[in-house]
Amino acid sequence: MTHDKKPTVAVLGPGGIGGLLAGLLSRAGHRVICLAGDETAATLRASGIRVRSGPFGDFTAEVEADTELRVPVDACLVAVKHTALGAALDRVPPAALGDALLVPFLNGVEHPAALRARYREDVVAPAVIRVESTRVAPGEIVHGSPFAEIDLTGDGVAKERLESLADALGSAGPTTRVLPDETAALWAKMSFLAPFALLTTRYALPLGDVRTRHREELTALVEETAAVSRASGAPTDPAQALARYDAFPPQTRSSMQRDAEAGRPLELDAIGGALLRAAERYGVPVPVATRLVGELRHAGR
């Protein structure tokens, strides 16, 4: 992958995030290959990806689609949820991936190690994305937020490779930057996501109600998560996190909450479980997080 060549990109999981990125990259002139099940792949081959977006406009983009990676690519964006990750990775055999970058847009902090155990260590480049984007039907994406921001990182990945992919993503639309510290990048998102996801899902309330009716619990959980982040080597600011929550529209719901409402499997272990495991590893007390995760597990979440 070089700065003067448009990279070929595979997208594993063309849902809300993967579909948006696939559509934007295709519109920008990249060869895009979406990896999905038979029915979704057939729909994408026939109709492309249709995107409705305030910042990026409404458009339809042609993409290739297959059930498994069979051709050389420069990067493979992994945009499935943790609950579907194991089965989804069967669509990307290590031999087919080769030395292409594997870029997981996954919640949590534990997935890079698991991916490096399966693929080459020097190709796993974790990414963090801040966006609200939903797949309303196969190949139909609604981008609801006025922003789409990506942080690209990867301990052990050549910086020029990260910068080249960041250029491609940034030129296609999302504001993209390369960060030098993988741990800091992942925990920055985790510190914001864990309190948001756990509380909105536990109480089945939008963020506005959580931050008013459960303010004390929110504050305590933010402080616990920040303490675990600091122990993990990624300093975070609880006051800044609370200010971000206060700035969001009151009807904002977490993706975990939306999954609970739809009866879908939750990423509770990838988010809450990972937080508790890190807290135990570093000896950080997290009573509020422990109770919330326990209550959600007891409820069958």
N, C-alpha and C positions, 0 to 999 in steps of 0.2 A: 504494500500500500504506500503510495507516494502522494505528495501534495498536488502533483500535476495530473494525476489519474483518478477518475471517479471510481471509488471502490464498489465492488459487487457485494451486496449485503443480503444475508439470509435473516429472516425474522421468524423465530420460533414462538408461535402464539400470537396471531394477528388479531388480538382483542382490542380493548380500549387503548392501551398504550402502544402495543405492537402494531396495531392497525394504523394508528395515527402516524407513527414513525415510518412505517412502510409506505403509506400514501405520500407523505412529504418527501421522502427520499426518491421515490419513483418520479414524482412531479419535477424534482430537481435534476432528473436525467440519469439516475443511478439504475443499474440492473438490480431488481429486488425479487427475491425468491421467498415466498411465505411458506412455512412448514406447518401443516395442520392435518386434521382428519380428512377422510375421503370427501365428505359432503361439503365441508368448508372449502377445501382445496378446489373442488369442482366449481363452487360458486365464485370464488375469486378469479379463477381462470376465465369464466364466462362473463363476469360483470365488473371485475376490478374491485377497487376499494373506493367507496364513496365517503367523503369527509365533509362534515358541517362544522365550521370553525369561525369564531369571531375574528381572531387575529390573523388566521391564514386563509380565510375565505371558504367557499363551498366548491368542491371539485371532485372529479373522479379520476383515479390513476390506475393505469394498467400494471399488473404485477404477474409474475410467474408464481405457480403454486405447486407443491408436491407434498407427499406424506413423509418424505425422508430426504435428508441432504444427500445429493448425488453428484453435485458439480462443485468445482473449486470456488470458494468465496474468499473475500478479504476479511469479513467480520460476520459473526452470527449474533444477533441481538436476542437475548432470552427474555421474553415478556410474558411468561406464564406465571401463575401463582405457585407458592411453595407446595400447596396441596396437590398440584398436578405435575410437579417438577420431575419426579422419578420417571413416570411414564413418558413425559414429553422428551426427555433427554435421549430416549431410544431413537428419536427421529434424527439425532445428530451423532452418528458413530464417530468415535475419536479419529479413526483413520480418514473419514471423509472430511472432518474439520481440519486436520493437518495442523499447519502453523497459523491458521486464521485466528483472529481475535475472537474470544468468547466473551460477550458483554452482557452480564446478567442485570436486568432491571428488577431486582427482587427486594422484598422487604426483609428486615432483619440484618444480622451481622455474621451468621455462621456459614452461609452458603459458599463464600469464596474458598474456604478450606475443602469443602466437599467437592466442589468443581475441580479444584487443583488435584484432587486424588483421582479423578476420572480422566482429565485432560492434561495437557502440558501446563506446567506451573507458569511458564512465561507468556501464556496467551490469555489467561483469565484477567479481564479488566472490568471490575465491578463499576456499575453506574448508579447514580441516584437521580431520579426524575421527580420534579415537582410540577404536577399537572392534574387536572380533572378531565378525564376522557373516558367515554363509555362506548362499548359495542352494543348497539341496540338490535342488531341482527347481523348474521354473517356478512362481512364486507361493508357494514354500515357503521360509521364512527361519528359520535357527537363529541366535539371538544368544547367543554363547557367553561373552562377557566380562561381568564384574559392573559394567561401566561403559560409558557412551557419552558422549563429550565432544566438543564442536565449538568450534573457534575460527573466527570469521567476520571477514573483513577485506576490504579493497578500496581501493587508492589511487585517489582520484578519484570514489569512490562516496559519495553523500550519507549522512552518518552516521545520519540518521533512518531511511533505508531499511534500512540494516544492522540497526539496533536493532529495527525492526518485524519483520524476518524472524527475528532472534534470539529475540524474544518468542514468535513462532509455534513455532519449533523447540523452545525451552525448555519451553513449555507442553505440547508433545506428549510430552516425555520427556527427550531428551538435555540434559545440562548444556551451555549455550551462552553464549559471551561474544563481544563485539566487541573486536577488537584494533586499535590505531591504526596499526601498522607492518606492512605486507604482507610486506616482505622478511624481517623478523624472524620472523613467523609461519611462513612457508614454510621458512625455513632451520632453524628449531627442529625441525620434523618431519624434514627432510632429514638433519640431523645425527644423529638417532637411527635413522632408517630405513636409510640407506645402509650403515653397517657391519653392521647386523642382516641386511639382505637379502643383501648380497654374500657374507658369510661362511657363513650357513646354506645358501645355494644352492650355493656353491662346494664345500663339504665334505659336503653332503647330511646335515647333522646338526642336531638341535634346538639351541635356544639354550643349554641347560644344558651340552651337550658342547662347544659352541663356546667358552663362557666359561671352561671348565676346560682343555680340550685345546689350544685356540688362543688362550690369554689374551694372550700377547705381541702376536700379530697383531691381535687385537681392540683392544687398547690403542693400538697404533700407528695403526690405521685411524680410531679415534675422534679421536685427536689431529690427524690429517691433515684429517678432515672439519671439525673445529672451526676449524682454521686457515683453511680456505677460507670457512667461514661468516663468520668475523671479517673477512676481506678483502672479503667481499660486503656488509659493513655490518650483520651480525647476530651480535653476540657470543654464544658458547655456552660451556658449561662441560664439559670432557671428564670430569672426576670425577663430575659429576652424571649424565652419560649412562651411565657405567659402573655407577653405583649403581642406575640404573633397570634396566639389563640384569640385574644381580644379583638384583633384586627379583621378576623375572618367573618364572613356573613353569618348571622345567627343560625340559619337553616343548614349550615354545612354538616354533612354526615361523613363518617369514615367509611372506607371501602369494606372494612370488617363488619361494620354495622349493616351496610347494604347486603353483604353476603348473608348475615344472620336473618335479615328480613326476607330474603329470597330462599332461605333454607339450604344455602350452599355451604360446603365445608369452610371452616374458618382458618385463617393463618395464625391461630392462637399460639401454637407451639413456636412458630418462627419468630413471633414478636414477643408475647408474654413469656413463653417458655425460655427463649434465649436470654431475656432480661434476667429471669430468676437464676439461670445457670451461671451467667456472668457475675451476678451478685454473690452467689455462693462461692464461686472461684476466688473472688477477691475479698470475701468476708465483709461485704457491705449489707447492713440490714435494710430490708425493703418490705416492711409489714403491709403497707397498703397494696403494693403490687402483688404480694403473695396472696392476700385475701381475694383480690379481684380475679386473678387468674384461677384460683381455686373455685370461686363461685361460678365463673364461666365454664370451667370444666365440669363442675357438678350439674350445671344446667344442660349438659350435653353439647356445649358449644365447641 
